[in-house]
Amino acid sequence: MLPRYAIATVVLVAAGVLPVRAAEPTTPYPTRAVRFILGYPPGGASDAVARILVQPLPGRLGQQVVIDNRPGAGGNIAGEIAARSAPDGHTWFLGNNAILATNQALYSRMPFDSTRDFATVVLVGTQPSVLAVHPSLPVKSVRDLIALAKARPGQLNYASTGTGTAGHLVGELFKGLAQVSYVHIPYKGGGPAVIDLVSGQVQFMFATAASVMQHVRSGRLRALAVTSAKRSPSLPDLPTISEAGLPGFEAINWHGIVVPAATPAPVIGKINSEVNAVLGMAETRDRLGAQGVEARGGTAAEFASFLRSEIPKWTKVVRDSGAKAD
């Protein structure tokens, strides 16, 4: 017969008064090197975030974390590889707003489903775009830009790094919420787009801070606002678009870790715990901040909820814009 205190504990657990601890993995984790798959080539934003993140992890996990760059098809090649990997926690995928959210609407055929084929682990970081204009444009605020676009429907233009990219879709979201009309000019990458913005060939752009702020500081461009809901810690003097004239506007670039859907919950919990610990380090936050990325962290459930909210938001923008990637 069970002791009286043991019977009481069983009753309390069954009643939900006492929490049930998640089962520990039957074998230690990790047992070998972790493969960290990225959807973009070395040198880009995702690559920079991943390399900052993984530097302290081998010492914490007791195994190497090896970055595996698999660019192509807007990140879908990497996503398919990750989704089809063994669900044992030894394959991580650094997804972002494009691969895990907008691609679901941009591509007519997807090799994976973001919410069905992956389990969320943790939101790593967020990064707003900067609304930058050429100084020849007679606007000094978001309200000025909206007023000018309404006064000159279809006459203004904005650059992006390509059809269906974040810069394009942010511009379409702004257009819809502000109820204005202007022309999209897609480029093959951020470099050519910024060059033409600086030279005045195009009039404004929703760009990464790293690509335009040097030109803002030199006076060759004017920054009006950031696209996040709150001011960016790395650009505290810039207002948000929401507070500067378009209430409720929010559009951020983000990076988050996902794993194959059947990965055991205790393994996901271990990864989440270790990555959160790294994101809490001052050096990590400072290095990410230098890239214009705000370290985030949090629970797997919080990231799942965030992802579920991003997909319909950007699906509507993609459909309203008519953008297609294939």
Secondary structure, DSSP 8 states (H G I E B T S, - for coil): ---HHHHHHHHHHHTTSS-------SS-S-SS-EEEEESS-TTSHHHHHHHHHHTTHHHHHSS-EEEEE---GGGHHHHHHHHTS-SSSSEEEEEEHIIIIIHHHH-SS-SS-TTTSEEEEEEEEEEEEEEEE-TTSS-SSHHHHHHHHHHSTTT-EEEESSTTSHHHHHHHHHHHHHT---EEEE-SSHHHHHHHHHHTSS-EEEEEHHHHHHHHHHTSSEEEEESSSS--TTSTTS-BHHHHT-TT---EEEEEEEEETT--HHHHHHHHHHHHHHHTSHHHHHHHHHTT-EE----HHHHHHHHHHHHHHHHHHHHHHT----
